[in-house]
Amino acid sequence: MREALKDAKVSHETAVTALKAMSGRREREWPRPDRCRVITIANQKGGVGKTTSSVNLAASLAMHGAQVLVVDLDPQGNASTALGVEHHAEVPSIYDVLIEDMALADIVVPAPEIPNLYCAPATLNLAGAEIELVSKVARESRLRRALDAYETEKFDYVLIDCPPSLGLLTVNALVGGDELLIPIQCEYYALEGLGQLIRTVDLVKAHLNPKLKVSTILLTMYDARTRLAAQVAEDVRTHFGDVVLNTVIPRSVRVSEAPSYGQSVMTYDPGSSGALAYSEAASEMAHGGTVQ
């Protein structure tokens, strides 16, 4: 079925719009950070757009000249799928890095659709990693150790996509990152459960990674037709202040469709509202975080 989807064609009008948008974007390079920014993208609530945001922000940054690595830490491997990267059981993956001490350099592969974009894929083997990590020495910092041993200075950004939980995989991501990006869905219960995430962040800062900071809040799945979305956005901005990006990500059919074609929305339909919004959000991140 996936092969059939890959062979499907978007309309001529959409394709022309997409090509124009893509070529226009690639003409402009955004400022690049003084050193590699390692950004963990986490929220234990499922369905808030963690993977979608990881993939599309990474793609947008790469399309504007940055060297970007996506570390897929979710056993479902959805980020790997969206980047068109193989992640079946036989593929060396982030599981081998965390559990078998394989070097990160041995698993990182380029994303086929976008230059400058790379992926450390996840396989289903990662589903058992939570249990296997329990008996490992320094179990919370194994990803950090792998990143420290890797040539991260050749990248401008490392984005770590987390599973929807606060288990050992997410803790590894929090210890491995210097910044935390939290996607928040513009719907009822949006802020519920965030307190637990913030408490976990505070514990990680106190005991394992004092450099960690909440640098970015991204509002996702915004439906301008509802008063609720505007109210949630206002509440989030009141609560978190300047770390909330001005750009909001709208609900978009194109964003939802893109992974089934093994693509980010940035290549699937660069002229769509979702792609333009992620491009604006990535631009805010790039222009707001160049001084380290």
C-alpha angles and dihedrals in degrees: 000000000000091000089053090051091050089055093052117107130221116227119282091245093052092046092052091048090048094050092049092049093047095048091047092053096048091057090070124061119202123223113276124223121256089241137007114294111214106201124185115206108205145154121149090216110095125230098029096119104264097142094036090052094045093052099042097042089049092048093048093049091048092049088057096055104274124130106233135186122194115202108202107210096165115101089219089067094214094147090054089050093049091051092051092244122148112246108165120139095273095055116101104248146171087279089068090050095051099038107023098035093239114166115259089230089065095060105035113107132178119256105245098219102049130044116228092027122112136177138207097206129218125219132193087263085079089070089078095043094091089064096038093051092059093077096041123107112252088004095175095054104043093108091048090052091050092049092048090053091049126080094253090156088078088066128070093202136021111191117194115203112206134203118249095265142071095240129126094288092058091042088053088052092050091049091045096050132073094200135036123215114194118197110208122195115228094232140097114296089025094138095036110110094015089105089066091051092050091049089051090050090051091051092049090049092049098047112016116015117020091176094065115114136168098246103163140029116191121196110216139185092026114181109197091195093070130071088212093067092052091048093050091048090051092049092050092049090049092049101042103025123190097005090073110096116237089227118083123199112233126214105269133182090205092056089053094046099048100077092056087063092049091249143108116243087250090073099024095058114349091177095059123108092247094052092047091049093050089048090054092047092050089048090055090051092048096046094040099049107041096110112071 
